[in-house]
């Protein structure tokens, strides 16, 4: 029943986002995000707890609350914008994006080894396929939404934006095949994973359970690692940046190399978040899984 109720609400908003101007849709999403912040005590506590972990005594409680509130609002705005852009053609949607570092992506593609794009749940990460698929076949590794009906709509949106979805449950074989075919694969590495599946690296001064998949795929295939982030810019636009590709020699101990890669990439994500804290999804319980010897909240993935 819950699945259908959520889906009916989702469908009810579709005509609104078709008819109203994009600025109105974004405003509605932002307002709804603010309402959720006030009413959803559980997720509000999670966001504030995460911010306290990340910034500790560096910010006042009022500052942390303001960041959390803005994070909820921006997420609502992003979801609303995705629903609006869903009804755009690809060229019209692409015109909303300003690109920095395009040469970094094209140089990585030119190596002919496939490309591993890594990013985080910041800004509007769903815009990536729209740009990257212009020069290389693009895949994204994703977790299925709990609501299977909304998941179908999201998967269709991703395909229309230029991405084939590789679900986590079947990821390894399909990712390796895509890279062998000289395709791009995007992996978002900023969310908690099971302790049994994680490597623990520093994230805002505390060990965080992080997927080792990015490092393992890089060492296995030699595909360059390209950091990319799509953040909001003035006038309702987006700024998508591609940083210079990272490459690590596949020499010595594999586990140590995977840890080094994961640590390096996670630090890059942390640096981006510090530049604009409200752009990140603080509502996710990032530090849930703990290393052996520490008590877990509950050792389970997102």
C-alpha positions in Angstrom: 0.0 0.0 0.0 2.8 2.4 0.9 4.4 1.8 -2.5 1.3 2.7 -4.3 0.6 5.8 -2.2 4.1 7.2 -2.8 3.7 6.5 -6.5 0.3 8.2 -6.7 1.8 11.3 -5.0 4.6 11.1 -7.5 2.2 10.9 -10.4 0.0 13.7 -9.0 3.0 16.1 -9.3 3.7 15.3 -12.9 1.1 17.6 -14.5 2.3 20.4 -12.2 5.8 20.1 -13.4 4.8 19.9 -17.0 2.7 23.1 -16.9 4.5 25.4 -14.5 7.7 27.3 -15.4 10.9 25.7 -14.2 11.6 28.5 -11.6 8.2 27.8 -10.0 8.9 24.0 -9.9 12.2 24.6 -8.2 10.6 26.9 -5.7 8.0 24.3 -4.9 10.7 21.7 -4.3 12.7 24.0 -2.1 9.6 24.9 0.0 8.7 21.2 0.4 12.3 20.5 1.4 11.9 23.1 4.2 8.7 21.6 5.3 10.3 18.1 5.5 13.1 19.6 7.6 10.6 20.9 10.1 8.3 17.8 10.2 10.7 14.9 9.8 12.4 14.8 13.2 14.3 11.5 12.5 16.1 12.6 9.4 16.6 16.1 10.8 18.5 14.5 13.8 20.6 12.4 11.4 21.6 15.5 9.4 22.5 17.5 12.5 24.4 14.6 14.0 26.4 14.2 10.8 27.2 17.9 10.6 28.3 17.8 14.3 30.6 14.9 13.4 32.0 16.7 10.4 32.5 20.2 11.8 32.6 19.6 15.5 33.4 22.8 17.4 34.2 24.7 14.2 30.6 25.9 13.8 27.9 26.9 16.2 24.7 24.9 16.6 22.8 27.7 14.8 25.2 27.4 11.8 24.9 23.7 11.7 21.1 23.9 11.8 21.2 26.5 8.9 23.3 24.2 6.8 21.0 21.2 7.5 17.9 23.2 6.6 19.5 24.5 3.4 20.6 20.9 2.5 16.9 19.7 2.8 15.7 22.7 0.7 18.3 22.1 -2.0 17.6 18.4 -2.2 13.9 19.2 -2.6 14.8 21.8 -5.3 17.0 19.2 -7.1 14.3 16.5 -7.1 11.8 19.1 -8.4 14.2 20.1 -11.1 14.8 16.5 -12.2 11.1 16.0 -12.5 10.8 19.2 -14.6 13.9 18.3 -16.8 12.4 14.9 -17.3 10.1 16.6 -19.8 12.8 18.4 -21.7 14.6 17.1 -24.8 18.3 16.3 -24.2 19.6 19.4 -26.1 17.4 21.8 -24.1 18.5 20.2 -20.8 22.2 20.2 -21.9 22.0 24.0 -22.4 21.5 24.4 -18.7 25.0 23.1 -17.9 28.3 25.0 -18.0 31.3 22.7 -18.3 34.7 23.1 -16.7 37.6 20.8 -17.5 36.1 19.1 -20.5 39.6 18.4 -21.7 40.2 16.3 -18.7 37.4 14.0 -19.7 38.3 13.8 -23.4 41.9 13.1 -22.5 40.8 10.2 -20.3 38.5 8.8 -23.0 41.3 9.0 -25.5 43.4 6.5 -23.5 41.0 3.8 -24.8 40.7 2.0 -21.5 37.2 3.1 -20.6 36.7 5.7 -17.9 35.7 5.5 -14.2 33.9 8.7 -13.2 33.5 9.2 -9.5 31.3 11.7 -7.7 29.1 12.2 -4.7 25.5 12.9 -3.8 26.0 16.6 -4.3 24.1 19.2 -6.3 22.3 17.5 -9.3 24.4 14.4 -9.9 21.7 13.1 -12.3 22.9 15.6 -15.0 26.1 13.8 -15.5 24.9 11.3 -18.1 23.5 14.1 -20.2 27.0 15.6 -20.8 29.3 12.5 -20.6 27.3 10.4 -23.0 28.0 12.9 -25.8 31.4 11.4 -26.3 31.3 7.9 -24.7 28.7 5.3 -23.8 27.8 5.9 -20.2 26.8 3.6 -17.3 26.0 4.4 -13.7 26.1 2.1 -10.7 23.1 2.6 -8.6 21.1 1.1 -5.7 17.4 0.3 -6.5 15.0 2.6 -4.8 12.8 0.9 -2.2 9.7 2.0 -4.3 9.9 -0.2 -7.4 7.3 1.9 -9.3 9.2 5.2 -8.8 12.5 3.3 -9.5 11.1 2.4 -13.0 10.4 6.1 -13.7 13.9 7.1 -12.5 15.6 4.4 -14.6 13.7 5.6 -17.7 14.8 9.2 -16.9 18.4 8.0 -16.6 18.2 6.2 -19.9 16.7 9.2 -21.7 19.5 11.3 -20.2 22.1 8.9 -21.7 22.9 6.4 -18.9 22.4 2.7 -18.7 21.9 1.6 -15.1 24.0 -1.1 -13.5 22.4 -2.2 -10.2 24.7 -2.9 -7.3 23.6 -6.5 -6.9 25.0 -7.3 -10.3 27.7 -4.6 -10.6 31.1 -6.3 -10.8 30.7 -8.4 -14.0 28.8 -5.7 -15.8 31.2 -2.9 -14.8 34.2 -4.9 -16.0 32.5 -5.7 -19.3 31.6 -2.0 -19.8 35.2 -0.9 -19.2 36.5 -3.7 -21.5 34.2 -2.2 -24.2 35.8 1.2 -23.6 32.7 2.7 -22.0 32.4 5.1 -19.0 31.1 3.9 -15.6 30.1 6.3 -12.8 30.3 5.3 -9.2 29.2 7.5 -6.3 31.4 6.6 -3.3 30.1 8.8 -0.5 27.6 6.5 1.1 27.9 4.0 3.9 28.4 0.3 3.1 28.4 -2.8 5.2 31.4 -3.3 7.4 32.0 -6.7 5.8 32.2 -5.0 2.4 33.9 -1.8 3.3 37.3 -0.3 3.7 37.5 2.4 6.3 39.1 5.8 5.3 39.1 9.2 7.0 36.1 11.4 6.2 35.9 14.6 8.1 38.2 13.2 10.8 36.3 10.0 11.4 36.7 6.5 9.8 33.9 5.9 7.3 32.9 2.6 5.7 33.5 3.1 2.0 33.2 0.9 -1.1 36.5 -0.4 -2.3 35.0 -1.0 -5.8 36.3 2.1 -7.5 39.9 1.3 -6.5 39.6 -2.4 -7.4 38.1 -1.7 -10.8 40.9 0.9 -11.5 43.7 -1.6 -10.6 42.0 -4.4 -12.5 41.5 -2.4 -15.8 43.8 0.6 -15.7 40.7 2.8 -16.6 41.5 6.4 -15.5 39.6 7.9 -12.6 37.9 11.2 -13.4 36.4 13.2 -10.5 33.3 15.1 -11.5 30.8 17.2 -9.7 27.6 19.0 -10.9 26.7 21.9 -8.6 24.1 24.7 -8.8 25.2 28.0 -10.4 23.6 31.4 -10.7 20.4 31.8 -12.7 19.2 28.2 -12.2 22.1 26.8 -14.2 24.5 24.0 -13.3 28.3 23.9 -13.3 29.7 20.5 -14.1 33.5 20.1 -13.5 35.8 17.4 -14.6 39.1 17.3 -12.6 42.3 15.9 -14.0 42.3 12.1 -14.2 43.9 10.1 -11.3 46.0 7.1 -12.1 47.7 4.7 -9.6 50.2 2.1 -10.5 49.1 -1.5 -10.1 52.2 -2.5 -8.1 52.7 -4.1 -4.7 50.0 -5.1 -2.3 46.5 -4.8 -3.9 44.7 -4.2 -0.6 47.0 -1.4 0.3 46.6 0.2 -3.1 42.8 0.0 -3.0 42.9 1.6 0.4 45.2 4.4 -0.9 42.9 5.1 -3.9 39.8 5.1 -1.8 41.4 7.4 0.7 42.5 9.8 -2.0 39.1 9.9 -3.8 37.2 10.3 -0.5 39.4 13.3 0.5 38.6 14.9 -2.8 34.9 14.6 -2.1 35.4 16.0 1.4 37.2 19.0 -0.1 34.3 19.6 -2.4 31.8 19.4 0.4 33.8 21.8 2.6 33.5 24.4 -0.2 29.7 24.2 -0.1 28.4 22.1 2.8 24.7 22.5 2.1 25.2 20.9 -1.4 25.7 17.5 0.1 23.1 15.0 1.3 23.6 15.2 5.1 20.5 13.1 5.8 22.4 9.9 4.9 23.9 8.1 8.0 27.4 8.2 6.5 29.2 6.9 9.6 26.8 4.1 10.5 29.1 1.1 9.9 32.1 1.1 12.3 35.5 -0.6 12.1 36.0 -3.7 14.3 36.2 -2.8 17.9 33.8 0.1 17.6 30.0 -0.2 18.2 27.9 0.1 15.0 24.6 2.0 14.9 23.6 -1.0 12.9 26.0 -2.5 10.4 23.9 -2.2 7.3 24.2 -0.3 4.0 22.2 2.7 2.9 
